[in-house]
């Protein structure tokens, strides 16, 4: 795997992990039964924890990238002709 492919695979895995974690732990003021600011979106989360989710997405993507890099290095995805 060359450098460009490795970076591209990591970025794709990072975005997949990040978008999968976005709704986790997010509660809106409407769901919590609290009053909301007039003009604010009813479904907007009270606390979004983006920094934590970005760090967790980085760790998950790194682990998944190591697995993909290993699979590529041992020719796990190679299709043998018949």
C-alpha positions, 0 to 999 in steps of 0.5 A: 500500500502506498502513502496516498492509499493509506491516508485515503483509507484512514480518512474514509474510516475516520469519517465512518467512525465519526458519523456513526458516533455522532448521535451517541449520547446526544439528548435534546432539551425536548427529550429531557423535558427542559425548556428551550430557547425560542428560535432554537431547533427542538432536536439540537443536542444540549451537549455535543461532546465533539472533541471526545467523539473526534478522539474516539473516531481517531482511535477506532479508525487507527485500529481498523486501518491497522487491520486493513493494512495487515490484510493488504500486506498478506495479500488477503484480498488477492483474487487468484486466477482459476 
